[in-house]
């Protein structure tokens, strides 16, 4: 009776490629990728699935946007009758936005707000007063704001939009008690469009690659080397060989030591071309996800071909195309739903988060000083006080450009405070003035004087 090979021996036969059996196809029709109930291909239609994409590169990209938006300083102004406005530093509205509830700070509320907008396309903030839903009224503000998990919120659209209902859990809230922000979907402008749903293929591809990678190392980790023997080893010989290899060739101190195998050979098990293609595909998916969020890799700390200039440019562009539009939409929404109802003379705004181009500003100052701007005007741009004794309130010409010839040929400078000389013998139109009979004139006196002489 033929002795049945052990599992260890059968595994070694398969790995070494000496098996005569044809390759066994995977039992699942998905090619072994594991698209089962736990890691099936996702289309990210439901908001719960959309929020599940908050991992990996998508999470890093969303956080880079949401954290930057949440950190922007919100300002409050009172509008004047002349069209100007005055900033208010201390007000109960600012305090509400700074400390909206006992769970989250204002910055955390805004970070969640923009994260929900990124992943589900919608965000909901519930206004409360004394623990009850609050409808904004003149002269009254809510005492707290709560962020609702947008993936658990149901929005019921009514024919009259203001009568629509927001349901969270088993409770329904009137739309008037909710600050509802959306990224309008062109297919249905009354609901929000998720960035994840709009790029489901790229997100799911990256997710499946991560799952494949995890399962590969958890269940199918490849050996670093395959050792072939000319015959089957007994269990005792196998244990002695593996123990010897562990003792002599494991650990950093034993790196690159030679291996001697009697009556056999050893082959390294290296990455195949398909493995390399897999790694390149993951990088491609990463770049596609970052492009979906309109984000530069430099903002995520990836320093490939990045210097200070390109990093500063990435920060500058992100503030313009991501931070400013989102903050402007959020502030306008707060003004419309809450502030204008509370007090029409007030309005919220935000401090411009776009970083200043210091080099461009310095270059402009150097080129325009004493040409377009005085020294004091340039100093004011940098928040500096004027020079003493009015030294900086006039233009100065560098002495290197002044020569004796230029001074001699210069046009005389007229003093605007000295009146023009008036000729008493002509009128304002230049015609001679006739002397009046019986009245002495300077010209007549001159003629008589000359005759007498």
C-alpha positions as CSV (number, residue, x, y, z in Angstrom):
1,X,0.0,0.0,0.0
2,X,1.4,3.3,-1.0
3,X,2.1,5.6,1.9
4,X,0.1,8.9,1.7
5,X,2.2,12.0,1.5
6,X,2.0,14.4,4.4
7,X,0.5,17.9,3.9
8,X,4.0,19.3,4.3
9,X,5.3,17.2,1.5
10,X,2.4,17.9,-0.8
11,X,2.8,21.6,-0.2
12,X,6.5,21.4,-1.0
13,X,5.7,19.6,-4.2
14,X,3.2,22.3,-5.3
15,X,5.6,25.1,-4.5
16,X,8.6,23.6,-6.2
17,X,6.5,23.1,-9.4
18,X,7.1,19.3,-9.6
19,X,3.4,18.4,-9.5
20,X,2.0,16.7,-12.5
21,X,-1.5,17.9,-11.9
22,X,-2.9,20.8,-13.8
23,X,-3.5,24.1,-12.1
24,X,-6.6,23.9,-9.9
25,X,-9.0,26.7,-10.7
26,X,-10.4,28.6,-7.8
27,X,-13.7,27.5,-6.4
28,X,-15.2,31.0,-6.6
29,X,-16.0,32.5,-10.0
30,X,-14.4,35.8,-8.9
31,X,-10.9,34.6,-9.7
32,X,-10.0,34.3,-6.0
33,X,-10.2,38.0,-5.4
34,X,-12.7,37.3,-2.6
35,X,-15.6,39.5,-3.7
36,X,-17.9,37.9,-1.2
37,X,-20.4,39.3,1.3
38,X,-17.7,41.0,3.3
39,X,-15.7,42.5,0.4
40,X,-18.1,42.5,-2.5
41,X,-17.8,45.0,-5.3
42,X,-19.4,48.2,-4.1
43,X,-21.2,50.9,-6.1
44,X,-21.5,53.3,-3.1
45,X,-25.1,54.2,-3.8
46,X,-26.3,54.2,-0.2
47,X,-24.9,56.8,2.3
48,X,-23.8,54.0,4.6
49,X,-21.6,52.5,1.9
50,X,-20.3,56.0,1.0
51,X,-19.2,56.6,4.6
52,X,-17.5,53.2,4.7
53,X,-15.0,54.6,2.2
54,X,-13.6,56.8,5.0
55,X,-10.4,54.8,5.0
56,X,-7.0,54.9,3.3
57,X,-6.3,57.6,0.8
58,X,-9.9,58.8,0.7
59,X,-9.9,59.4,4.5
60,X,-6.5,61.2,4.3
61,X,-7.7,63.4,1.5
62,X,-11.0,64.2,3.2
63,X,-9.3,65.1,6.4
64,X,-6.8,67.4,4.7
65,X,-9.8,69.4,3.4
66,X,-12.1,69.2,6.4
67,X,-9.4,70.1,8.9
68,X,-8.3,73.1,6.9
69,X,-11.9,74.3,6.6
70,X,-12.7,73.8,10.3
71,X,-9.6,75.8,11.3
72,X,-10.7,79.0,9.4
73,X,-11.6,81.8,11.7
74,X,-15.2,82.9,11.6
75,X,-15.9,86.7,12.0
76,X,-19.0,88.7,12.8
77,X,-19.8,92.1,11.4
78,X,-22.5,94.7,11.9
79,X,-23.6,96.5,8.7
80,X,-23.8,100.3,8.7
81,X,-26.2,102.5,6.8
82,X,-23.4,103.9,4.7
83,X,-22.6,100.4,3.4
84,X,-19.5,99.9,5.6
85,X,-19.4,97.4,8.3
86,X,-17.8,97.1,11.8
87,X,-16.4,93.9,13.2
88,X,-17.8,92.6,16.5
89,X,-15.3,90.6,18.6
90,X,-17.6,89.6,21.5
91,X,-21.2,88.3,20.8
92,X,-23.4,85.4,21.9
93,X,-23.5,84.2,18.2
94,X,-19.8,83.8,18.1
95,X,-19.9,82.0,21.4
96,X,-22.5,79.6,20.0
97,X,-20.3,78.8,17.0
98,X,-17.3,78.4,19.2
99,X,-19.0,76.1,21.8
100,X,-22.1,74.6,20.2
101,X,-22.7,71.7,22.6
102,X,-21.3,69.7,25.5
103,X,-19.9,67.0,23.1
104,X,-18.2,68.8,20.3
105,X,-16.3,72.0,19.9
106,X,-17.1,74.4,17.1
107,X,-14.1,73.2,15.1
108,X,-15.1,69.6,15.6
109,X,-18.6,70.3,14.4
110,X,-17.3,72.0,11.3
111,X,-14.8,69.2,10.6
112,X,-17.6,66.6,10.8
113,X,-19.8,68.9,8.6
114,X,-17.3,69.0,5.8
115,X,-16.4,65.3,6.2
116,X,-20.1,64.4,5.7
117,X,-20.3,66.7,2.7
118,X,-17.2,64.9,1.2
119,X,-18.5,61.4,1.7
120,X,-22.3,61.6,1.5
121,X,-22.8,65.0,-0.1
122,X,-25.1,66.1,2.7
123,X,-24.7,67.4,6.3
124,X,-27.3,68.2,9.0
125,X,-27.0,70.4,12.1
126,X,-30.0,70.4,14.5
127,X,-30.8,73.7,16.3
128,X,-31.9,73.2,19.9
129,X,-33.1,75.5,22.7
130,X,-33.7,74.0,26.2
131,X,-33.3,70.6,24.6
132,X,-36.1,71.1,22.1
133,X,-35.9,71.7,18.3
134,X,-35.6,75.4,17.7
135,X,-36.9,77.5,14.8
136,X,-34.9,80.8,14.3
137,X,-36.9,83.9,15.4
138,X,-36.0,87.6,15.6
139,X,-33.8,88.4,18.6
140,X,-33.5,84.7,19.6
141,X,-30.7,82.2,19.1
142,X,-30.5,78.4,19.7
143,X,-28.4,77.5,22.8
144,X,-26.9,74.5,21.1
145,X,-26.1,72.9,17.7
146,X,-25.9,69.1,17.2
147,X,-24.4,67.4,14.2
148,X,-26.5,64.5,12.9
149,X,-24.8,61.4,11.3
150,X,-25.7,62.1,7.7
151,X,-25.5,58.4,6.7
152,X,-28.3,57.7,9.2
153,X,-30.5,60.6,8.3
154,X,-33.5,60.3,6.0
155,X,-34.7,63.3,4.1
156,X,-38.3,63.4,2.9
157,X,-38.9,66.0,0.2
158,X,-42.3,67.7,0.1
159,X,-43.8,69.6,-2.8
160,X,-43.2,72.8,-0.8
161,X,-39.5,72.5,0.2
162,X,-39.9,74.4,3.5
163,X,-42.3,71.7,4.7
164,X,-39.9,68.9,4.0
165,X,-39.0,66.6,6.9
166,X,-35.7,65.2,8.3
167,X,-35.9,61.9,10.1
168,X,-33.1,60.7,12.4
169,X,-33.8,57.4,14.3
170,X,-37.5,57.4,15.1
171,X,-37.8,61.2,15.4
172,X,-38.9,63.5,12.6
173,X,-37.7,67.2,12.6
174,X,-39.1,70.1,10.6
175,X,-36.7,71.4,8.1
176,X,-36.8,74.8,9.7
177,X,-35.0,73.4,12.7
178,X,-32.2,72.0,10.6
179,X,-29.1,73.6,9.0
180,X,-29.0,71.4,5.9
181,X,-26.0,71.7,3.6
182,X,-25.6,69.8,0.4
183,X,-23.5,69.4,-2.7
184,X,-26.3,69.5,-5.2
185,X,-26.6,66.5,-7.5
186,X,-27.3,67.6,-11.1
187,X,-29.5,64.6,-11.6
188,X,-31.6,65.6,-8.6
189,X,-30.8,69.1,-7.2
190,X,-32.7,68.5,-4.0
191,X,-30.3,65.9,-2.7
192,X,-26.5,65.9,-2.2
193,X,-24.0,64.2,-4.5
194,X,-21.2,62.2,-2.8
195,X,-17.7,62.4,-4.2
196,X,-17.4,58.7,-3.4
197,X,-20.4,57.8,-5.5
198,X,-19.1,59.9,-8.3
199,X,-15.8,57.9,-8.3
200,X,-17.0,54.6,-7.1
201,X,-14.8,52.6,-9.5
202,X,-11.5,54.1,-8.3
203,X,-12.5,53.9,-4.6
204,X,-13.6,50.2,-4.9
205,X,-10.6,49.2,-6.9
206,X,-8.3,50.6,-4.2
207,X,-10.4,48.9,-1.4
208,X,-10.3,45.6,-3.2
209,X,-6.5,45.9,-3.6
210,X,-6.1,46.5,0.1
211,X,-8.3,43.5,0.9
212,X,-6.4,41.3,-1.5
213,X,-3.1,42.5,0.1
214,X,-4.4,41.8,3.6
215,X,-5.6,38.3,2.7
216,X,-2.4,37.5,0.8
217,X,-0.2,38.2,3.8
218,X,-2.7,36.7,6.3
219,X,-3.3,33.4,4.5
220,X,-1.0,33.1,1.5
221,X,2.3,34.6,2.6
222,X,5.0,33.6,0.1
223,X,8.3,32.2,1.4
224,X,11.5,34.1,0.8
225,X,13.2,30.9,-0.5
226,X,12.3,27.5,-1.8
227,X,14.6,24.5,-0.9
228,X,14.3,21.4,-3.1
229,X,15.6,18.0,-1.8
230,X,16.2,15.0,-4.0
231,X,13.9,12.9,-1.9
232,X,11.3,13.1,0.7
233,X,12.5,14.0,4.2
234,X,11.4,12.2,7.3
235,X,9.7,14.3,9.9
236,X,12.9,14.2,12.1
237,X,15.1,15.3,9.2
238,X,12.7,18.0,8.2
239,X,12.5,19.4,11.7
240,X,16.3,19.3,12.0
241,X,16.7,21.2,8.6
242,X,14.2,23.9,9.4
243,X,15.7,24.4,12.9
244,X,19.1,24.7,11.4
245,X,18.0,27.3,8.9
246,X,16.3,29.3,11.7
247,X,19.3,29.2,13.9
248,X,21.9,30.0,11.2
249,X,20.0,32.3,8.8
250,X,17.3,34.2,10.7
251,X,17.8,37.6,12.2
252,X,19.8,40.6,11.1
253,X,23.1,39.2,12.4
254,X,22.8,36.3,10.0
255,X,21.9,38.3,7.0
256,X,23.6,37.3,3.7
257,X,25.2,34.2,5.1
258,X,25.7,31.4,2.6
259,X,23.4,28.3,2.6
260,X,24.8,24.9,1.9
261,X,22.2,22.2,0.9
262,X,23.4,18.7,0.4
263,X,21.7,16.7,-2.5
264,X,19.4,19.6,-3.3
265,X,19.1,23.3,-4.3
266,X,17.7,26.6,-3.0
267,X,16.0,29.2,-5.1
268,X,14.9,32.7,-4.1
269,X,11.1,33.3,-4.4
270,X,11.0,36.9,-5.8
271,X,8.3,39.2,-6.9
272,X,6.8,38.4,-10.3
273,X,5.8,40.9,-13.0
274,X,2.2,40.6,-11.9
275,X,3.2,41.6,-8.4
276,X,5.0,44.6,-9.6
277,X,2.0,45.6,-11.8
278,X,-0.1,45.3,-8.7
279,X,2.0,47.8,-6.8
280,X,1.9,50.2,-9.7
281,X,-1.8,49.9,-9.9
282,X,-2.2,50.8,-6.2
283,X,-0.1,54.0,-6.9
284,X,-2.4,54.8,-9.8
285,X,-5.5,54.4,-7.7
286,X,-4.0,56.6,-5.0
287,X,-3.4,59.4,-7.5
288,X,-6.9,59.0,-9.0
289,X,-8.5,59.3,-5.5
290,X,-6.5,62.4,-4.7
291,X,-7.4,63.9,-8.0
292,X,-11.1,63.2,-7.2
293,X,-10.7,65.4,-4.1
294,X,-8.6,68.0,-6.1
295,X,-5.7,67.5,-3.8
296,X,-1.9,67.4,-4.2
297,X,0.1,64.5,-2.8
298,X,2.3,67.1,-1.2
299,X,-0.5,68.0,1.3
300,X,-0.5,64.4,2.6
301,X,3.2,64.4,3.4
302,X,4.3,62.4,0.3
303,X,7.7,64.0,-0.5
304,X,8.2,62.5,-3.9
305,X,9.8,65.2,-6.1
306,X,8.5,67.9,-3.6
307,X,10.4,70.9,-2.4
308,X,9.3,73.9,-0.4
309,X,8.2,75.8,-3.4
310,X,5.9,73.1,-4.7
311,X,4.6,72.4,-1.2
312,X,3.7,76.1,-0.7
313,X,2.1,76.1,-4.1
314,X,0.0,73.0,-3.1
315,X,-1.1,74.7,0.1
316,X,-2.0,77.9,-1.8
317,X,-4.0,76.0,-4.5
318,X,-5.9,73.9,-1.9
319,X,-7.0,77.0,-0.1
320,X,-8.3,78.6,-3.3
321,X,-10.1,75.6,-4.8
322,X,-11.2,73.7,-1.7
323,X,-11.2,75.7,1.5
324,X,-12.6,79.1,0.3
325,X,-15.6,77.7,-1.8
326,X,-16.6,75.4,1.1
327,X,-16.4,78.1,3.7
328,X,-18.2,80.6,1.6
329,X,-21.1,78.2,1.0
330,X,-21.2,77.3,4.8
331,X,-21.1,80.9,6.0
332,X,-23.8,82.0,3.4
333,X,-26.0,79.2,4.7
334,X,-25.6,80.2,8.3
335,X,-26.4,83.9,7.4
336,X,-29.5,82.8,5.4
337,X,-31.0,80.4,7.9
338,X,-30.0,81.8,11.2
339,X,-28.3,85.2,11.3
340,X,-30.6,87.3,9.1
341,X,-33.6,86.1,11.0
342,X,-32.0,86.8,14.4
343,X,-30.7,90.3,13.4
344,X,-30.7,91.6,9.8
345,X,-27.9,94.1,10.6
346,X,-25.5,91.3,11.4
347,X,-23.6,89.0,9.0
348,X,-21.0,86.3,9.4
349,X,-17.8,86.2,7.4
350,X,-14.5,84.4,7.6
351,X,-10.8,85.3,7.5
352,X,-9.3,84.6,4.1
353,X,-7.3,81.4,4.5
354,X,-5.3,81.8,1.3
355,X,-1.7,82.3,2.4
356,X,0.0,85.5,1.4
357,X,2.6,85.3,-1.4
358,X,5.4,86.9,0.6
359,X,8.0,86.9,-2.3
360,X,5.6,88.5,-4.7
361,X,4.6,91.2,-2.2
362,X,8.2,92.0,-1.4
363,X,9.1,92.2,-5.1
364,X,6.2,94.6,-5.7
365,X,7.2,96.7,-2.8
366,X,10.8,97.1,-4.0
367,X,9.7,97.9,-7.5
368,X,7.0,100.5,-6.6
369,X,8.6,102.3,-3.7
370,X,9.3,106.0,-4.6
371,X,7.5,105.4,-7.9
372,X,3.9,104.7,-7.1
373,X,4.0,104.5,-3.3
374,X,5.9,106.4,-0.7
375,X,8.0,104.7,1.9
376,X,5.2,105.2,4.6
377,X,2.6,103.7,2.3
378,X,4.7,100.6,1.8
379,X,5.4,100.3,5.5
380,X,1.6,100.4,6.1
381,X,1.2,97.3,3.9
382,X,3.4,95.4,6.4
383,X,1.7,96.9,9.4
384,X,4.6,99.2,10.3
385,X,4.4,102.7,11.7
386,X,5.4,105.8,9.5
387,X,8.9,107.1,9.7
388,X,9.5,109.9,12.2
389,X,9.4,113.6,11.2
390,X,7.4,112.8,8.0
391,X,10.5,111.4,6.4
392,X,8.6,108.7,4.5
393,X,5.6,110.7,3.2
394,X,7.4,112.0,0.0
395,X,9.1,110.5,-3.0
396,X,12.9,110.2,-3.0
397,X,15.1,110.0,-6.2
398,X,18.3,107.9,-5.8
399,X,21.4,110.2,-6.1
400,X,22.9,107.8,-8.6
401,X,20.4,108.9,-11.2
402,X,21.0,112.7,-10.7
403,X,23.7,114.5,-12.7
404,X,24.8,118.2,-13.1
405,X,23.5,118.2,-16.6
406,X,20.0,116.9,-15.6
407,X,19.9,119.6,-12.9
408,X,20.9,122.4,-15.3
409,X,18.3,121.4,-17.9
410,X,15.5,120.7,-15.5
411,X,12.3,122.7,-15.9
412,X,11.7,125.2,-13.1
413,X,9.3,124.2,-10.5
414,X,6.4,126.6,-9.9
415,X,5.3,127.2,-6.4
416,X,1.5,126.7,-6.3
417,X,1.2,129.1,-3.4
418,X,2.6,132.1,-5.3
419,X,0.0,133.9,-7.5
420,X,0.7,134.6,-11.1
421,X,2.0,138.2,-11.9
422,X,-0.8,140.5,-13.3
423,X,-0.1,143.1,-16.1
424,X,-2.2,146.2,-15.1
425,X,-2.3,147.6,-18.7
426,X,-4.3,144.7,-20.2
427,X,-7.5,143.0,-19.2
428,X,-8.2,139.4,-18.6
429,X,-8.6,138.8,-22.4
430,X,-5.2,140.5,-23.2
431,X,-6.6,143.7,-24.6
432,X,-5.1,147.1,-23.6
433,X,-6.9,149.0,-20.9
434,X,-7.8,152.6,-21.9
435,X,-7.1,155.2,-19.2
436,X,-10.1,157.0,-17.8
437,X,-10.2,160.8,-18.1
438,X,-9.4,162.6,-14.9
439,X,-7.9,159.5,-13.4
440,X,-4.2,159.0,-13.0
441,X,-2.7,155.9,-14.3
442,X,0.8,154.5,-14.0
443,X,1.3,154.8,-17.7
444,X,0.3,158.4,-17.8
445,X,2.7,159.2,-14.9
446,X,5.5,157.6,-16.8
447,X,4.8,159.7,-20.0
448,X,4.6,163.0,-18.1
449,X,7.7,162.2,-16.3
450,X,9.6,161.5,-19.5
451,X,8.3,164.8,-21.1
452,X,9.4,166.9,-18.1
453,X,12.8,165.5,-18.2
